[in-house]
Amino acid sequence: MNLKGATALVTGGSNGIGLAIAKTLIDGGCKVAVTGRDEKRLLTAARSIGASPIHADVAKEADVLRTYKEVLQQFGHLDILINNAGFGVIKPLVEMDLASFEKVFATNVTGAMLMAREAAKHFIERKSGNIVNIGSTAAVRGAAKGTAYYGSKFALRGMTECWRAELRQYNVRVILVNPSEVLTDFYATAGLPQNKENPTKLRGEDIAHAVRAVLEMDDRGFTIETTVFATNPKE
């Protein structure tokens, strides 16, 4: 697709991978709206790249409906949904509390579904559109302490395949992008250490490059899934 003049909605766009994707799409000529739960951080981030901020939580259906209302009022239509909002809780199974587990799934799975559902309604009517789900290498292999986060990414990968099967007949491309470890706030939020100064680890810009590349393929075809690894990550 031609990104110039296209419209995009990026969830979790106030920092990390989401912000990098939003900036890259804007650099490619897109008009972009970004969502986030932290209103102050969202406004600062949106202002820094020229995006439209929408203060919303994807896990809340009312916020999702309002998000689309605001996007369509401002842009008139939507071409691209980037389902990026997500976070992780890393705990052994025997220590997993229900509240943490449900919170991860509410954002990473239910939130992604709600956002995709509303986008699909619009895309089916227009007979075109693009849904890009930001998964993870956690979506293709399990790991110790990964019950909540890894489980949620497996679910997102499964939903991606279901949506693709439903929406191809309407010329809607559903794409999964799986980053490996990226230097973002994810690790700190999950309570894990990460060396932010490591020059060999992936940056959000690397994932944004992959997203832009799969979107810019001619509309006659699409990449169903792509995984991005660091070339030679050193601890």
Stockholm file with secondary structure:
# STOCKHOLM 1.0

chainA/1-235         MNLKGATALVTGGSNGIGLAIAKTLIDGGCKVAVTGRDEKRLLTAARSIGASPIHADVAKEADVLRTYKEVLQQFGHLDILINNAGFGVIKPLVEMDLASFEKVFATNVTGAMLMAREAAKHFIERKSGNIVNIGSTAAVRGAAKGTAYYGSKFALRGMTECWRAELRQYNVRVILVNPSEVLTDFYATAGLPQNKENPTKLRGEDIAHAVRAVLEMDDRGFTIETTVFATNPKE
#=GR chainA/1-235 SS CCCTTCEEEETTTTSHHHHHHHHHHHHTTCEEEEEESCHHHHHHHHHHHTCEEEECCTTSHHHHHHHHHHHHHHHSSCCEEEECCCCCCCBCGGGCCHHHHHHHHIIIIIIHHHHHHHHHHHHHHHTCEEEEEECCGGGTSCCTTBHHHHHHHHHHHHHHHHHHHHHGGGTEEEEEEEECSBSSSHHHHHTCCCCTTCTTSBCHHHHHHHHHHHHHSCTTCCCSEEEECCSSCCC
#=GC SS_cons         CCCTTCEEEETTTTSHHHHHHHHHHHHTTCEEEEEESCHHHHHHHHHHHTCEEEECCTTSHHHHHHHHHHHHHHHSSCCEEEECCCCCCCBCGGGCCHHHHHHHHIIIIIIHHHHHHHHHHHHHHHTCEEEEEECCGGGTSCCTTBHHHHHHHHHHHHHHHHHHHHHGGGTEEEEEEEECSBSSSHHHHHTCCCCTTCTTSBCHHHHHHHHHHHHHSCTTCCCSEEEECCSSCCC
//
